[in-house]
């Protein structure tokens, strides 16, 4: 049976909240994040700022250069969390199957909802209106028959948009879509696809599944189906966290190896805390190093046994750091993360562990 | 060119040299050995580019000779001929014919000029040591070498001259083995080299349990050992071996003294029910009593009590039983001493009287 899925995405969420609460910021370029002279990155920016090319994750210094008149605001996560709670509560009125993606974004599977005689479009419209009434903020909605297309749709008509991709339109829609818009296609894969002459969904459709798998691994199966408008991923309200990570950017670049280890261990302690709270153990450890010239590497390894106390496996962390240019090149950012998360084995004894010299 | 010898004359040198020849080579010629005339006698060379073995034989030849022959095949042929067989060799272009009695073998040769030779070693230090001393040093230490570790300098053995003794150290990051030789006359302090794993094992295989002297040279890139008509050369690992002194436990800690063979048997028995993958055994110490406990994932378990001399505090510590057994096997005294500190610190295993060999083992968390 065809599903009805709505994707809701708040418009310039953090920046809109700031503009809502501070009338002086309205119709101005607002950048939420670090200070312009800091080394932080843009967490969100208003549409006025986007016009100048500012986007999230851009270094604040760059944002300041291309948009010097922007107002820089420190993020107020408490407020965002409160708004997030409000809208998610609202979603629950429409479906039991709500999958939150972040503070301001969610999928709703409304296939079994009888509201508005089952019309997903009318439900999306109501959600938008109710969000505006409750929070004084606008959201964009995408409606389609799978997650991939619903998410693409919500982005079509931003801000305050409502866009529907019907099952009849789906396949044709994907054919025209540039490959960069596909789920799971980042900069690297996009460049690789372009090199192979794949620019749109239609190009991908010209390839066999085997060819796609050969070039793109497991993702190839997904691409093969998605260009035919097929995406069976369920909307799941029990989304498992796949990874936990922490990172930090330094006020001045670090060159000292020991200092870097110290920072990594502090971050590791925070990761351990998150794991403990969620009662999870991690099997894969990754560190991320961004050098002063912004080039970035990640290094990972599979741990001999699932760990919760990441800060205790100092040796593994330093082994990863040894595989970078740390100590030889100045470093501006360090991060540590864990993945392959498993529920903590309650009562079961953990695997024995050999202590190293 | 003709050459003749008996099966017995060629077999031993051939067997020694063939050890350096890898079963799978990157270059076809490395499957061959080089036969040549040197000062009137036949000399055989095999190499894998890391190790080179040159054996002098007592087979006299008058003519000059330089030919390469597939090592394995030549060895298998000679080995399977009857005792005392006479073998006649004729070389003609790229074919080598062996005739012995009613058997005839034609082998393909490769140009001798393509046969790689290790660069001439410039010795920094040369000394002589009894073969059995060197062999003993390696045998007591080699098992702790790492295997294919990313820390490439651990995939070998450190040989170090300390005062007038020769010291061998190997570690894989979980345990460390260290052995000192008796005084060796003529040593010069301070030089150390790391011999790669394969080179160590090959040298161990070749050294004889005899009082005969071996001449050892340390160069900057090679080690060379000459003994029993054989010249062994191995490349060295270019790297810095970790500061092993730091690994040696400080004097704190309490000694557990016991019968070596008895302990070894108890460990061997209890280890049957240890986790097959991790091989952990728990040692529980109390007054003059050692309990060895194991448990596997199927919840099967074993426990043995061993009488020991121990007057320290009650404590528990776990180790990989293989590491304990390796150390106990390398020692040859009746009594053994294990110095323990706590559950998170390494233990030191040594001969009760002589302090020539020391084994440091890191514990496990079970």
Contacts between the chains, C-beta under 8 A, distances in Angstrom:
chain1	res1	chain2	res2	distance
A	349	B	366	7.8
A	351	B	278	6.6
A	352	B	275	6.3
A	352	B	278	4.1
A	352	B	280	4.4
A	352	B	318	7.3
A	352	B	364	5.0
A	352	B	365	6.5
A	352	B	366	4.8
A	353	B	364	6.2
A	353	B	365	4.5
A	354	B	174	5.4
A	354	B	278	7.5
A	354	B	320	6.3
A	354	B	362	6.7
A	354	B	364	5.1
A	355	B	344	6.7
A	355	B	362	4.5
A	355	B	363	5.4
A	355	B	364	6.5
A	355	B	365	6.7
A	356	B	173	5.4
A	356	B	174	6.6
A	356	B	362	6.2
A	357	B	171	6.6
A	357	B	173	5.5
A	357	B	174	6.9
A	357	B	175	7.7
A	357	B	176	6.5
A	357	B	242	8.0
A	357	B	247	5.3
A	357	B	346	7.2
A	357	B	360	7.5
A	357	B	362	5.5
